């Protein structure tokens, strides 16, 4: 457990005035009957947190690597744990992560193909123990599409304990219950979206278009999650810009418990 991290200075590169100059304003969507329908809240997060480019950008230069997750959770509300983050002992790693996560934080975890495979290097029960350790924060478990009957059976067992989502292979049409990605419509909509940017940064207009496309297909739920990925890790300012656009569209942060994991005030609290 981390007890003290100095407040990260507020950059304020993207604020309401900046976004207004880029044509971002509040919006609503219409229901099937033509009436106005409130937008769901969009919780913005990154894919992964161990990005070298974030040293000095999000993490203080002298921050120990084992404190990075707590620092990230002090600044943002959600995280997509990529399949490559687990290592050979997923249950032990999940227990370490759990010690640094604050109440109210949201996780979407991606499991590798080995988690569903029969006779994999890591026993399936270890994956179940890992998910149990993260249960208070878990919003969805993302797994590859099952390749055979054994993997489908493993996925079905997993789904009895946690909400399971799939990622459609690149270039293939999405099916119901999968993660939304730009250009891949999910039948019935998806409350979880994943955007992979070509570069670390994205202009406000491009971000707005992505967020509006996600909102347009989202099912009628109160809260959704939209994650951003990029080579080397999405730029922190791009994540902040996405949060600001969501607020200006009427789909952003309403309230959040103060502080995170006992590590002091966040940059969000320090920003006027």
N, C-alpha and C positions, 0 to 999 in steps of 0.2 A: 504494500500500500504506500502511495506517495503522499507526503504530508505538506510539502511546500514547493511551489513553482512560482517564480516571479511572474507577475502579470506581463503578458506580451503586449507591446505597444500597439495601439490602434492605428492601422494604416489609413482607413477611410478612403481608399482609392475609388470605391464604388458606393455612392450614396444616392438618396432620392433625387437630388438635383442633377447629378451626373446622368442617371437613368432617364430623367425627363428629357434631357437633350437628345437622347437616342429614341424617343418616341414610345417609351414604356409607360403605360397608364393602366389603371385598374380595368378589369373586365369581368364578365359573367358568361355563363353558358346557358343555353336554352334547353329546357326539358323536352321530352317527346311531345308534350301537349302544347308547347310553345311558350310556357311560362318561364320566368327567370329561376335559375337553379344556382345555389351557392357553390362555389368551387371548393373542392376538397383541399385540405392543407397539404402542402408538399414539403416533406422533410428532405433536405439536401445533404448528401454525403459523398465521400470519396471511396474509390476502390483501393484498399490498402493504405497503410500509414508509414511503411518503412521506405520512404522515398529520399534518396540523397539530396535531391533538389530542395527539399523542405528544410534542410539545415540552414538556419539563418532566415528562412522564409516563413516558417511556422515554428520550428524548434530553435531555441537559443543555441548558439554554437557550442556551449559547454554542457548541454543537456545529455545525461547518460542515455544510451540507446534504450535501456529497459524502462525509461520514463516516457518514451514517446507516445505510447498508447494513451496514457493518462493525460498527457498534454493535448493530444488530438481531441479526446473526449471532453476536455475542458473548453474547447473552442467550437466544436460542431456537435450535432445531435445524432448523427447516424453514421454507420460504417459498413461497407461491404468487405467482408473478409475473403480474400481470393483463395482459390484452391491451393495455390502454391505456398500459403503461409503456415500450413499445419505441421510440417516436419514428420518425423517418424514416430512421435509420441503425442498424438493429438489430444488425449485426455489431460496429460500434464500441461501441455501448452494452453489449453482452454482454461484450466484452473488458474494459471498465471494471469491470463487476460482478465478473467473475472475479478481478480483482486484490484484491478485498476479501472473498472467501469462504474460510472455513477448511476444512481437511480434515474430512470426515465430515458436512458440512452437506448438507441435502437441498433440492433445488429441484423444484417442479412449475411448468412454464411454460405459460401460456396464449397461444396465437397468435391474432391477429385473422383475420377472414375473408380479408383481403387476402393472407395468407401462402399460401393455397391457390389464389387466383384467377389466372386466366390474364391476362397483360398488366397486372398490378397496378403501383402506383406504385413499389413496392420489388421488385426482382428476386427470384425465389424462391431463387436461389443465396445471396443475402444472408441469408435466413432460415436456410439450411443452415449457413452459416459461423457465425451466431450460436449455433446449437445446438451446433456443434462446440466453440466456445469454452467453453460451459457443461457439456460432457459429463461431467467428473469429479463434478459435483454433481447431474446430471439424473436424476430418478426417473420422470418422465412428461412428455409433451407433450400438452396439451389443445387440441383444435381443434374448431371448429363441425362439426356434421354436414355432410358434403359435399352440395351442392345439385345437382350434375350429374356426368356421367362424367369430365370433366376434373379436377374437384376430388377425385373418388374416386381417380383415378389418382395425383394429387399426394399424397393421404393415404396411399396404398399405398406410394409411394416413401419417404415419411417414416417409415412403420412398419418399413421394413427396417433403419433405423438406430437408432430409439428407440421405447420403448413409447408408443403413442398411445392417448389416451382422448378420449371425447366428452362434452359436456354436453348433456343432453336439454333442448330448449326448455321453458320454464316451462309447466306444464299438460299436457305430453305424457309418456307412459310411457317409462321408461328401457329401453334395450336392453343386451344383453351388452357388456361392455367399456367402459361409461360410468362417469362419476363418480357416486358415491352422493350423494344429497341427501335430507333428511328427507321422508318420505312418498313417495319414488320408489324402489321396490324395483328393484334391478339383478339380472337373471337371472344366477345363479352367484355373486353377491356382488361387491363392489368393495373393493379395498384403499386407495382414495383417496376421501375424503369432503369435501364442501363444505357448510358451514352458513352461511346468510345470516341474521343476527339482525336483528330489527326496530329495536333500539336498540343502543347501544354496549356495554351491560352485560347480563349474564344471571345469574340466581340460581343457586346451586349445584345445587338440585334440578332445574332446567330443564337445566343443563349435563349432569348425570348422566343424565337421560333421553335426551338427544341422543347422548351417548357410548355408552350401553348399546345404543341402537338401531343405531348404527354397528357396534359389536362383534357384535351378534346376526347381522348379515348378512355380516360380513367372511369372505372365503375362508380356508382353512387355510394361512396364511402366517405367517412369523415377525414381520413388521413391516408396519404400515399407517400412513397419514398422514391426519390430519383437520385441515382448515383452517377458520378462522372469518373471516367478513366482516361488516361492519356499516356503516351510513352514517357517514362521517367516520372510519372505522377502528375495529375492535373495541378495547375498553378493554384495556390491558395486564394489569390485574388479572383480567379475565375469561380471558385466555390462561393466566395463572398458575394460576387456579382449575381450568381444564380439565386442565392438567398434573398438578396435585395429585390430582384425582379419578381420573385414569388410574393414577397410582401406587397409590392406595388400592384401586382395583379389581384391581390386579395386572397392569396393562397399561401401566405407565409407564416412566420413565427407569431404565435399569439402569446405564449408564456412558456417559461422553462424554469425548472427548479434552480435556485441560485447555486453556483459553484458546481464542481464535479469531482467525485471521488476524494473529497477533502483536500483539493490541491489549490484552493484559493480562487479569487475572482477571475472570470474569463475575459478575453478581449471584447466579447459581445457586451458584457456588463460595463466595460470601461469606455465604450463608444457612446457619445451623446446621442 
